[in-house]
Amino acid sequence: MGGVAPLAALELVLDAETASHLTRTPGFAAGDFRMGRSRRLAEMWFAGADGAVFIARPGLAADPAWLPPPIGGVIGRQRLFTSRAWPGVALRCAEGLGVAGGVRGRFCRLRFTGPAEAVATAARALAADLPLSRPNPPASRLAAAVATVDFGAHSPLIPAARQILAAHAEAFLAALMTLRTVEPGADPERLHQARVASRRLRAVFAALTPLISAAAVAELRPELRSLARGLGRGRDWDVFLAGSSLILKNNFPDEAELAGLFAAARERRSMAYREIQDWLESARFRALEIALALLPQRLAPLAAGDSGEEFGTFAAALLARRARRVLGTETLAGLAAERLHRLRLDAKRLRYLGEAFARCFPPRRTRRYLRRLADFQEWLGAANDATTAARLIGDLAGAEGAPGFVLARGVVLGFAAAIRPRATAKAERALRRLRAETPFWV
């Protein structure tokens, strides 16, 4: 693909105590930043009649009587730096004192502008040494991203892809932020939702990879995969403790050694949650947050002949290819657990893409097909949960070696062996109903 490299802008904030270290970090030195002009910063913020916030600077109006009472403002200085290592990148640093809603405090705002790939490199370099974060709560960024999603079958390819990536990236980051303080077992739904958001993002990311710059793909793919594994470990222990442990308690209420097994399982879950929370406080997460914020702006430039494709055409061809992975299996009988697991993931990715692209297709047919697909996926999930429970308790029994653990392993393996065939048979019937349904993208 040829074309002009896209430009990008990225807003980040830095706590005022750390702002003084900005120009002394290795990342700043690597960018070979040179300071240009510096000017006084003074702004007053006002709420307009329509609720929108607008800014007025001193001296713009000779008679400010027409302005409503201010809702906040800032005073300080603004410096402009340009990078010689990353051509085209400019960094605007605003520092000072801000007042809003009766709350006052010092602030530091950074704004990177320039070619998208160079901005990503610059921001990532500074985030390696500084606790940079994006402004505004994740929920408000998610609401803003969702509000901008407005595309259909005849929308141009790149703008539609940009909207889809922005909404899914913000949904994922918002779900992750809820895990920073959650206690293991206190609210397992939070981890479940974060894992679902991760899978939705990875599904659209993989589907739209041909449109994304190679640098962004190489940067994001391993990090998203690594984080998905961490979320999966925590979720597996949540499901085990909510499911298989109840089976053991109900069948062996007086088995004292099982208390040790449950304690070991809870400790494994706590370790998984701690790993996630430590990761969310790390420089790796800051780099991922920056990469996802810039992802919609890092689509590969299209050649002139490719720019006219409609998104609906692209989506239909993609869904047809993904559906062949699911429907190409003649029967589930005799398939190994690993093959069933891969088939479940293929079905899940197809459903997530169908939901992401749904506004391009007839609503009723789309909903019906996705319900059939979800039914098929659910029964494969029941079979997979049984396999996962057997694996987890096998790990515990092997690690601890206590007789009660070995007994529990036998019980769970027995239940898993009984559940898998029934769930697989249900999935087989769901697959037949899915095959009988006319695809909504045809």
C-alpha positions, 0 to 999 in steps of 0.5 A: 500500500502506498500513500501519505503517512497519517498524522496523529495527536495524543494528549497525556497527563503527568503528575505535577511532582514528576513533571520536573523530570520530563527533560531529564529522562532517557526517553526525552534524550532519545528524542533529541528534543529541542525547546522552541518558544515558551509562552504564558498560559492563561485560560478561562473556561465557560459553559455555553447555553448548549452545555458545551465548554468553551475557552476564552483567553485574556485580551480577546474581548474588550468587554467581557460582560457578555460571558457567563460566570467561569467554571474553571481555568488555568494559569501557567506556561506552555513550552514547545519542543521539537524532536530531531530524532523523530522528524515531524514530532512536536511536544507541547508541555503545559504546566501550571495551576488549574481550578475547576469546580472548587478544586485547585491543583497543579497540572502538567499536560503533554500533547504530541503531534506529528506522523502517527508512527513517530508519535507512537514511538515518542510517547512510548519512549517517554512512558517507559520512564514517566507515569504518563496516563490519558486524561479523563476517566475511561468511562467518559472516553468510552462514551465518546468513542461509542457516540462517534460510531456511525457507519453502514454498509456503504461507508468508506472502508477506512473511516468505518474501521477507525470507528470500530477500532476506537470503540473496542479499544476504549471498551477494553481499557475501561474494563481493565481499569475496573480490575485495579482495586477489585479483590479476588472473588469479590466481583468475578464479573469484572474480570469476566467482562475484561476478558470478553472486552479483550476477546472482542478487541482481538477479534476486530484487531485480527480482522482489520490487520490488513488495514493497520500499519505493520509497526502497530501490529507488531507492537500490539499483537504480542501484548494483547495475547500476553494480557489475554493469557493473564486474564484467562488464568484469573477467569479459569480459577474464578470458574473453577471455584464457582463450579467444580469446588461446589461439586466437591463440597456437595459430594464430600461435605465431611472431607477435611483435606478438601479445605486445603485444596480450596485454599490452594485454589483461592491462592492460585486465583489471588496470584493471578489477580495480583499479576494482572494488577501489577501489570496495570501499574507497569510501564508495559501497560502505559505503552499498551494504553498509548498504542491503543489510543493511537491505533485508530490513527495508525491505519496503513495508508491506502493506495489510490485504487483501494480508497473507494471500497465500501465497508459492507463489501469488506465485512461480508467477505471477511465474515464468509471466510471466518464462517468457513472455519466454523461450518467446515467441520462435518461432525464433532464426534471424536474430536479431541478437546483441543480441537473443540476448544479451537472451534469454540474460539472460531465461533466466538470470533465470528460472533464478535465480528458479526456484532461489530459489523451488525449495522451493515446488515439486516437487523432481524436476520443478523440477530437470529444468526448470532443467536444460533451461533451463541447457542453453539458456542455456549455448549462448546464452552460447557465442554471446555469448562469441564476440560479446564476444571480437570486440568486445574485440579490436576495441577493442584493435585500434582503440586500438593500430592495430598490424598484428599487432593488426589481424591478430588482430582478423581471426582472432578475427572469423573464429572468432566468425563460425564459432562463433555459427551452431553455438552458435545452432543448439544453442540452438535445439534446447535451446529446443525441448526446453525448450518440451516440458517441463512448467513446474514451477510449474503 
